[in-house]
Amino acid sequence: MTSLELPGSPLPLVDSESVYCLNRSQLHEARRLVFTEPASAARLGPELERIEATFDRNERAALAFVVIDRLLGDGPRP
């Protein structure tokens, strides 16, 4: 597998050495929670809009990876 990079971004998203992967069913469920499920969509939708309006693409990718890492319990906490 080759490295995939965001346009204009030095942050590689797919790496042959990566132990993380995104599963299509997990992504589908995440989209459902953010866009369809009433209670979570009401909280997550505005936050997503704020993040997308505030941060550039590379910053959003970095934030996503750190959030996933923290969910896994592997990330350092400052």
Distance bins in CASP14 RR format, pairs under 12 A and 6 or more apart:
PFRMAT RR
TARGET T0000
AUTHOR 0000-0000-0000
RMODE 2
METHOD distances of the structure
MODEL  1
1 12 0 0 0 0 0 1 0 0 0 0 0
1 13 0 0 0 0 0 1 0 0 0 0 0
1 14 1 0 0 1 0 0 0 0 0 0 0
1 15 1 0 0 1 0 0 0 0 0 0 0
1 16 1 0 1 0 0 0 0 0 0 0 0
1 17 0 0 0 0 1 0 0 0 0 0 0
1 18 0 0 0 0 1 0 0 0 0 0 0
1 21 0 0 0 0 0 1 0 0 0 0 0
2 12 0 0 0 0 1 0 0 0 0 0 0
2 13 0 0 0 0 0 1 0 0 0 0 0
2 14 1 0 0 1 0 0 0 0 0 0 0
2 15 0 0 0 0 1 0 0 0 0 0 0
2 16 1 0 0 1 0 0 0 0 0 0 0
2 17 0 0 0 0 0 1 0 0 0 0 0
2 18 0 0 0 0 0 1 0 0 0 0 0
3 9 0 0 0 0 0 1 0 0 0 0 0
3 10 0 0 0 0 0 1 0 0 0 0 0
3 11 0 0 0 0 0 1 0 0 0 0 0
3 12 1 0 1 0 0 0 0 0 0 0 0
3 13 0 0 0 0 1 0 0 0 0 0 0
3 14 1 0 0 1 0 0 0 0 0 0 0
3 15 1 0 1 0 0 0 0 0 0 0 0
3 16 1 0 0 1 0 0 0 0 0 0 0
3 17 0 0 0 0 1 0 0 0 0 0 0
3 18 0 0 0 0 1 0 0 0 0 0 0
4 11 0 0 0 0 0 1 0 0 0 0 0
4 12 1 0 0 1 0 0 0 0 0 0 0
4 13 1 0 1 0 0 0 0 0 0 0 0
4 14 1 0 1 0 0 0 0 0 0 0 0
4 15 0 0 0 0 1 0 0 0 0 0 0
4 16 0 0 0 0 0 1 0 0 0 0 0
4 18 0 0 0 0 0 1 0 0 0 0 0
4 22 0 0 0 0 0 1 0 0 0 0 0
4 61 0 0 0 0 0 1 0 0 0 0 0
5 11 1 0 0 1 0 0 0 0 0 0 0
5 12 1 0 1 0 0 0 0 0 0 0 0
5 13 1 0 0 1 0 0 0 0 0 0 0
5 14 0 0 0 0 1 0 0 0 0 0 0
5 15 0 0 0 0 0 1 0 0 0 0 0
5 57 0 0 0 0 0 1 0 0 0 0 0
5 58 0 0 0 0 1 0 0 0 0 0 0
5 61 0 0 0 0 1 0 0 0 0 0 0
6 12 0 0 0 0 1 0 0 0 0 0 0
6 13 1 0 0 1 0 0 0 0 0 0 0
6 14 0 0 0 0 0 1 0 0 0 0 0
6 56 0 0 0 0 1 0 0 0 0 0 0
6 57 1 0 1 0 0 0 0 0 0 0 0
6 58 1 0 0 1 0 0 0 0 0 0 0
6 59 0 0 0 0 0 1 0 0 0 0 0
6 60 0 0 0 0 1 0 0 0 0 0 0
6 61 1 0 0 1 0 0 0 0 0 0 0
6 62 0 0 0 0 0 1 0 0 0 0 0
6 64 0 0 0 0 0 1 0 0 0 0 0
6 65 0 0 0 0 0 1 0 0 0 0 0
7 13 0 0 0 0 0 1 0 0 0 0 0
7 56 0 0 0 0 0 1 0 0 0 0 0
7 57 1 0 0 1 0 0 0 0 0 0 0
7 58 0 0 0 0 1 0 0 0 0 0 0
7 61 0 0 0 0 0 1 0 0 0 0 0
8 56 0 0 0 0 1 0 0 0 0 0 0
8 57 1 0 0 1 0 0 0 0 0 0 0
8 58 1 0 0 1 0 0 0 0 0 0 0
8 61 0 0 0 0 0 1 0 0 0 0 0
9 55 0 0 0 0 0 1 0 0 0 0 0
9 56 0 0 0 0 1 0 0 0 0 0 0
9 57 1 0 1 0 0 0 0 0 0 0 0
9 58 1 0 1 0 0 0 0 0 0 0 0
9 59 0 0 0 0 1 0 0 0 0 0 0
9 60 0 0 0 0 1 0 0 0 0 0 0
9 61 1 0 0 1 0 0 0 0 0 0 0
9 62 0 0 0 0 1 0 0 0 0 0 0
10 56 0 0 0 0 0 1 0 0 0 0 0
10 57 0 0 0 0 0 1 0 0 0 0 0
10 58 1 0 0 1 0 0 0 0 0 0 0
10 59 0 0 0 0 0 1 0 0 0 0 0
10 61 0 0 0 0 0 1 0 0 0 0 0
10 62 0 0 0 0 0 1 0 0 0 0 0
11 56 0 0 0 0 0 1 0 0 0 0 0
11 57 0 0 0 0 1 0 0 0 0 0 0
11 58 1 0 1 0 0 0 0 0 0 0 0
11 59 0 0 0 0 1 0 0 0 0 0 0
11 60 0 0 0 0 1 0 0 0 0 0 0
11 61 1 0 1 0 0 0 0 0 0 0 0
11 62 1 0 0 1 0 0 0 0 0 0 0
11 63 0 0 0 0 0 1 0 0 0 0 0
11 64 0 0 0 0 0 1 0 0 0 0 0
11 65 0 0 0 0 1 0 0 0 0 0 0
11 66 0 0 0 0 0 1 0 0 0 0 0
12 18 0 0 0 0 1 0 0 0 0 0 0
12 58 0 0 0 0 0 1 0 0 0 0 0
12 61 0 0 0 0 1 0 0 0 0 0 0
12 62 0 0 0 0 0 1 0 0 0 0 0
12 65 0 0 0 0 0 1 0 0 0 0 0
13 20 0 0 0 0 0 1 0 0 0 0 0
13 21 0 0 0 0 0 1 0 0 0 0 0
13 22 0 0 0 0 1 0 0 0 0 0 0
13 57 0 0 0 0 0 1 0 0 0 0 0
13 58 0 0 0 0 0 1 0 0 0 0 0
13 60 0 0 0 0 0 1 0 0 0 0 0
13 61 1 0 0 1 0 0 0 0 0 0 0
13 62 0 0 0 0 0 1 0 0 0 0 0
13 64 0 0 0 0 1 0 0 0 0 0 0
13 65 0 0 0 0 1 0 0 0 0 0 0
13 68 0 0 0 0 0 1 0 0 0 0 0
14 20 0 0 0 0 1 0 0 0 0 0 0
14 21 0 0 0 0 1 0 0 0 0 0 0
14 22 0 0 0 0 1 0 0 0 0 0 0
14 61 0 0 0 0 0 1 0 0 0 0 0
14 65 0 0 0 0 0 1 0 0 0 0 0
15 21 0 0 0 0 0 1 0 0 0 0 0
15 65 0 0 0 0 0 1 0 0 0 0 0
18 65 0 0 0 0 0 1 0 0 0 0 0
18 68 0 0 0 0 0 1 0 0 0 0 0
18 69 0 0 0 0 0 1 0 0 0 0 0
19 68 0 0 0 0 0 1 0 0 0 0 0
19 69 0 0 0 0 0 1 0 0 0 0 0
19 72 0 0 0 0 1 0 0 0 0 0 0
19 74 0 0 0 0 1 0 0 0 0 0 0
20 26 0 0 0 0 0 1 0 0 0 0 0
20 64 0 0 0 0 0 1 0 0 0 0 0
20 65 0 0 0 0 1 0 0 0 0 0 0
20 68 1 0 0 1 0 0 0 0 0 0 0
20 69 0 0 0 0 1 0 0 0 0 0 0
20 71 0 0 0 0 0 1 0 0 0 0 0
20 72 0 0 0 0 1 0 0 0 0 0 0
20 74 0 0 0 0 1 0 0 0 0 0 0
21 27 0 0 0 0 0 1 0 0 0 0 0
21 68 0 0 0 0 0 1 0 0 0 0 0
22 28 0 0 0 0 0 1 0 0 0 0 0
22 29 0 0 0 0 0 1 0 0 0 0 0
22 30 0 0 0 0 1 0 0 0 0 0 0
22 31 0 0 0 0 0 1 0 0 0 0 0
22 64 0 0 0 0 1 0 0 0 0 0 0
22 65 0 0 0 0 0 1 0 0 0 0 0
22 68 0 0 0 0 1 0 0 0 0 0 0
23 29 0 0 0 0 1 0 0 0 0 0 0
23 30 0 0 0 0 0 1 0 0 0 0 0
24 30 0 0 0 0 0 1 0 0 0 0 0
24 31 0 0 0 0 0 1 0 0 0 0 0
25 31 0 0 0 0 0 1 0 0 0 0 0
25 32 0 0 0 0 0 1 0 0 0 0 0
26 32 0 0 0 0 0 1 0 0 0 0 0
26 33 0 0 0 0 0 1 0 0 0 0 0
26 68 0 0 0 0 0 1 0 0 0 0 0
26 71 0 0 0 0 0 1 0 0 0 0 0
27 33 0 0 0 0 0 1 0 0 0 0 0
27 34 0 0 0 0 0 1 0 0 0 0 0
27 35 0 0 0 0 0 1 0 0 0 0 0
27 64 0 0 0 0 0 1 0 0 0 0 0
28 34 0 0 0 0 0 1 0 0 0 0 0
28 35 0 0 0 0 0 1 0 0 0 0 0
28 36 0 0 0 0 0 1 0 0 0 0 0
29 35 0 0 0 0 0 1 0 0 0 0 0
29 36 0 0 0 0 0 1 0 0 0 0 0
29 37 0 0 0 0 1 0 0 0 0 0 0
29 40 0 0 0 0 0 1 0 0 0 0 0
30 36 0 0 0 0 0 1 0 0 0 0 0
30 37 0 0 0 0 0 1 0 0 0 0 0
30 40 0 0 0 0 1 0 0 0 0 0 0
30 41 0 0 0 0 0 1 0 0 0 0 0
30 44 0 0 0 0 1 0 0 0 0 0 0
30 45 0 0 0 0 0 1 0 0 0 0 0
30 48 0 0 0 0 0 1 0 0 0 0 0
30 64 0 0 0 0 0 1 0 0 0 0 0
30 67 0 0 0 0 0 1 0 0 0 0 0
30 68 0 0 0 0 0 1 0 0 0 0 0
30 71 0 0 0 0 0 1 0 0 0 0 0
31 37 0 0 0 0 1 0 0 0 0 0 0
31 40 0 0 0 0 0 1 0 0 0 0 0
31 41 0 0 0 0 0 1 0 0 0 0 0
31 44 0 0 0 0 0 1 0 0 0 0 0
31 45 0 0 0 0 0 1 0 0 0 0 0
31 48 0 0 0 0 0 1 0 0 0 0 0
32 38 0 0 0 0 0 1 0 0 0 0 0
32 40 0 0 0 0 1 0 0 0 0 0 0
32 41 0 0 0 0 1 0 0 0 0 0 0
32 44 0 0 0 0 0 1 0 0 0 0 0
33 39 0 0 0 0 1 0 0 0 0 0 0
33 40 1 0 1 0 0 0 0 0 0 0 0
33 41 1 0 0 1 0 0 0 0 0 0 0
33 42 0 0 0 0 0 1 0 0 0 0 0
33 43 0 0 0 0 1 0 0 0 0 0 0
33 44 1 0 0 1 0 0 0 0 0 0 0
33 45 0 0 0 0 1 0 0 0 0 0 0
33 48 0 0 0 0 0 1 0 0 0 0 0
34 40 1 0 0 1 0 0 0 0 0 0 0
34 41 1 0 0 1 0 0 0 0 0 0 0
34 42 0 0 0 0 0 1 0 0 0 0 0
34 43 0 0 0 0 1 0 0 0 0 0 0
34 44 1 0 1 0 0 0 0 0 0 0 0
34 45 1 0 1 0 0 0 0 0 0 0 0
34 46 0 0 0 0 0 1 0 0 0 0 0
34 47 0 0 0 0 1 0 0 0 0 0 0
34 48 1 0 0 1 0 0 0 0 0 0 0
34 49 0 0 0 0 0 1 0 0 0 0 0
34 51 0 0 0 0 0 1 0 0 0 0 0
34 52 0 0 0 0 0 1 0 0 0 0 0
35 41 1 0 1 0 0 0 0 0 0 0 0
35 42 0 0 0 0 0 1 0 0 0 0 0
35 44 0 0 0 0 1 0 0 0 0 0 0
35 45 1 0 0 1 0 0 0 0 0 0 0
35 48 0 0 0 0 1 0 0 0 0 0 0
35 49 0 0 0 0 0 1 0 0 0 0 0
36 42 0 0 0 0 0 1 0 0 0 0 0
36 44 0 0 0 0 0 1 0 0 0 0 0
36 45 0 0 0 0 0 1 0 0 0 0 0
37 43 0 0 0 0 0 1 0 0 0 0 0
37 44 0 0 0 0 1 0 0 0 0 0 0
37 45 0 0 0 0 0 1 0 0 0 0 0
38 44 0 0 0 0 0 1 0 0 0 0 0
38 45 0 0 0 0 0 1 0 0 0 0 0
39 45 0 0 0 0 0 1 0 0 0 0 0
40 46 0 0 0 0 0 1 0 0 0 0 0
40 47 0 0 0 0 0 1 0 0 0 0 0
40 48 0 0 0 0 0 1 0 0 0 0 0
41 47 0 0 0 0 0 1 0 0 0 0 0
41 48 0 0 0 0 1 0 0 0 0 0 0
41 49 0 0 0 0 0 1 0 0 0 0 0
42 48 0 0 0 0 0 1 0 0 0 0 0
43 49 0 0 0 0 0 1 0 0 0 0 0
43 50 0 0 0 0 0 1 0 0 0 0 0
44 50 0 0 0 0 0 1 0 0 0 0 0
44 51 0 0 0 0 0 1 0 0 0 0 0
45 51 0 0 0 0 1 0 0 0 0 0 0
45 52 0 0 0 0 1 0 0 0 0 0 0
45 53 0 0 0 0 0 1 0 0 0 0 0
46 52 0 0 0 0 0 1 0 0 0 0 0
46 53 0 0 0 0 0 1 0 0 0 0 0
47 53 0 0 0 0 0 1 0 0 0 0 0
47 54 0 0 0 0 0 1 0 0 0 0 0
47 55 0 0 0 0 0 1 0 0 0 0 0
47 60 0 0 0 0 0 1 0 0 0 0 0
47 63 0 0 0 0 0 1 0 0 0 0 0
47 67 0 0 0 0 0 1 0 0 0 0 0
48 54 0 0 0 0 0 1 0 0 0 0 0
48 55 0 0 0 0 0 1 0 0 0 0 0
48 60 0 0 0 0 1 0 0 0 0 0 0
48 63 0 0 0 0 0 1 0 0 0 0 0
48 64 0 0 0 0 0 1 0 0 0 0 0
49 55 0 0 0 0 0 1 0 0 0 0 0
49 60 0 0 0 0 0 1 0 0 0 0 0
50 60 0 0 0 0 0 1 0 0 0 0 0
50 63 0 0 0 0 0 1 0 0 0 0 0
51 57 0 0 0 0 0 1 0 0 0 0 0
51 59 0 0 0 0 1 0 0 0 0 0 0
51 60 1 0 0 1 0 0 0 0 0 0 0
51 61 0 0 0 0 0 1 0 0 0 0 0
51 62 0 0 0 0 0 1 0 0 0 0 0
51 63 1 0 0 1 0 0 0 0 0 0 0
51 64 0 0 0 0 1 0 0 0 0 0 0
51 67 0 0 0 0 0 1 0 0 0 0 0
52 59 0 0 0 0 0 1 0 0 0 0 0
52 60 1 0 0 1 0 0 0 0 0 0 0
52 61 0 0 0 0 0 1 0 0 0 0 0
52 63 0 0 0 0 0 1 0 0 0 0 0
52 64 0 0 0 0 0 1 0 0 0 0 0
53 59 0 0 0 0 0 1 0 0 0 0 0
53 60 0 0 0 0 0 1 0 0 0 0 0
54 60 0 0 0 0 1 0 0 0 0 0 0
54 63 0 0 0 0 0 1 0 0 0 0 0
55 61 0 0 0 0 1 0 0 0 0 0 0
55 62 0 0 0 0 1 0 0 0 0 0 0
55 63 1 0 0 1 0 0 0 0 0 0 0
55 64 0 0 0 0 0 1 0 0 0 0 0
56 62 0 0 0 0 1 0 0 0 0 0 0
56 63 0 0 0 0 0 1 0 0 0 0 0
57 63 0 0 0 0 0 1 0 0 0 0 0
57 64 0 0 0 0 0 1 0 0 0 0 0
58 64 0 0 0 0 0 1 0 0 0 0 0
58 65 0 0 0 0 0 1 0 0 0 0 0
59 65 0 0 0 0 0 1 0 0 0 0 0
59 66 0 0 0 0 0 1 0 0 0 0 0
60 66 0 0 0 0 0 1 0 0 0 0 0
60 67 0 0 0 0 0 1 0 0 0 0 0
61 67 0 0 0 0 0 1 0 0 0 0 0
61 68 0 0 0 0 0 1 0 0 0 0 0
62 68 0 0 0 0 0 1 0 0 0 0 0
62 69 0 0 0 0 0 1 0 0 0 0 0
63 69 0 0 0 0 0 1 0 0 0 0 0
63 70 0 0 0 0 0 1 0 0 0 0 0
64 70 0 0 0 0 0 1 0 0 0 0 0
64 71 0 0 0 0 0 1 0 0 0 0 0
65 71 0 0 0 0 0 1 0 0 0 0 0
65 72 0 0 0 0 0 1 0 0 0 0 0
65 74 0 0 0 0 0 1 0 0 0 0 0
65 75 0 0 0 0 0 1 0 0 0 0 0
66 72 0 0 0 0 0 1 0 0 0 0 0
66 73 0 0 0 0 0 1 0 0 0 0 0
66 74 0 0 0 0 0 1 0 0 0 0 0
66 75 1 0 0 1 0 0 0 0 0 0 0
66 76 0 0 0 0 1 0 0 0 0 0 0
66 77 0 0 0 0 0 1 0 0 0 0 0
66 78 0 0 0 0 0 1 0 0 0 0 0
67 73 0 0 0 0 0 1 0 0 0 0 0
67 74 0 0 0 0 0 1 0 0 0 0 0
67 75 0 0 0 0 0 1 0 0 0 0 0
68 74 0 0 0 0 1 0 0 0 0 0 0
68 75 0 0 0 0 1 0 0 0 0 0 0
69 75 1 0 1 0 0 0 0 0 0 0 0
69 76 0 0 0 0 1 0 0 0 0 0 0
69 77 0 0 0 0 0 1 0 0 0 0 0
70 76 0 0 0 0 1 0 0 0 0 0 0
70 77 1 0 0 1 0 0 0 0 0 0 0
70 78 0 0 0 0 0 1 0 0 0 0 0
END
